[in-house]
């Protein structure tokens, strides 16, 4: 019995440092969108298929974990011709790189329900460090995480060749996400 009492503090420390299990992501209430400007006109698109494993606790934001895998072949710009074009080799090259990913470990509170998380974003076979900013809104059924990751498309060779020129399609792309975590 004495051994168990002596071991309890160590067991507590061990369990306190283990990562929490991923929460259930409600994909029906979640989405991944992107915004860009073409000829200075704002445009948006979305990815219809993605998978997400996310752990978030507002009381321990440093324990945040996120792994979001995006099916690049599910890109939707609202027009079948545009979808085919953007999946081509000059843009997303979806045949060679059908998946994109965002991986984050940890977050820090910025106040007012706002958070910042550094992570790695992989697109078209290129991985870059990024910073995601997001809000956490508690609801009766869970928590809605909503935020944005700013990217430079040329950093990922999105729009090769003549399309690398940013005078027609801007270099700045905002990847926006909503992830609903069920209780």
ChimeraX attribute file (.defattr): number of C-alpha atoms within 10 A of each C-alpha:
attribute: neighborCount
match mode: 1-to-1
recipient: residues
	/A:1	6
	/A:2	6
	/A:3	7
	/A:4	9
	/A:5	9
	/A:6	10
	/A:7	11
	/A:8	11
	/A:9	10
	/A:10	11
	/A:11	11
	/A:12	10
	/A:13	10
	/A:14	10
	/A:15	10
	/A:16	10
	/A:17	9
	/A:18	9
	/A:19	11
	/A:20	15
	/A:21	11
	/A:22	16
	/A:23	17
	/A:24	15
	/A:25	21
	/A:26	15
	/A:27	15
	/A:28	8
	/A:29	12
	/A:30	18
	/A:31	18
	/A:32	21
	/A:33	18
	/A:34	20
	/A:35	15
	/A:36	19
	/A:37	17
	/A:38	13
	/A:39	12
	/A:40	11
	/A:41	10
	/A:42	10
	/A:43	12
	/A:44	16
	/A:45	16
	/A:46	19
	/A:47	17
	/A:48	15
	/A:49	15
	/A:50	18
	/A:51	14
	/A:52	21
	/A:53	17
	/A:54	23
	/A:55	21
	/A:56	22
	/A:57	15
	/A:58	18
	/A:59	8
	/A:60	12
	/A:61	18
	/A:62	15
	/A:63	18
	/A:64	20
	/A:65	22
	/A:66	18
	/A:67	18
	/A:68	18
	/A:69	18
	/A:70	22
	/A:71	18
	/A:72	25
	/A:73	21
	/A:74	17
	/A:75	24
	/A:76	19
	/A:77	18
	/A:78	11
	/A:79	9
	/A:80	10
	/A:81	9
	/A:82	13
	/A:83	16
	/A:84	14
	/A:85	14
	/A:86	20
	/A:87	21
	/A:88	15
	/A:89	16
	/A:90	17
	/A:91	19
	/A:92	26
	/A:93	21
	/A:94	22
	/A:95	12
	/A:96	12
	/A:97	18
	/A:98	17
	/A:99	19
	/A:100	21
	/A:101	20
	/A:102	22
	/A:103	20
	/A:104	20
	/A:105	17
	/A:106	17
	/A:107	24
	/A:108	17
	/A:109	18
	/A:110	12
	/A:111	8
	/A:112	8
	/A:113	13
	/A:114	17
	/A:115	19
	/A:116	18
	/A:117	22
	/A:118	18
	/A:119	22
	/A:120	18
	/A:121	22
	/A:122	20
	/A:123	24
	/A:124	20
	/A:125	16
	/A:126	13
	/A:127	16
	/A:128	13
	/A:129	13
	/A:130	18
	/A:131	17
	/A:132	20
	/A:133	21
	/A:134	23
	/A:135	20
	/A:136	19
	/A:137	14
	/A:138	15
	/A:139	12
	/A:140	7
	/A:141	10
	/A:142	16
	/A:143	20
	/A:144	21
	/A:145	22
	/A:146	19
	/A:147	20
	/A:148	20
	/A:149	20
	/A:150	16
	/A:151	19
	/A:152	13
	/A:153	21
	/A:154	17
	/A:155	12
	/A:156	19
	/A:157	19
	/A:158	20
	/A:159	21
	/A:160	15
	/A:161	10
	/A:162	8
	/A:163	16
	/A:164	18
	/A:165	13
	/A:166	16
	/A:167	12
	/A:168	13
	/A:169	18
	/A:170	20
	/A:171	19
	/A:172	15
	/A:173	19
	/A:174	17
	/A:175	19
	/A:176	20
	/A:177	19
	/A:178	18
	/A:179	23
	/A:180	26
	/A:181	24
	/A:182	15
	/A:183	12
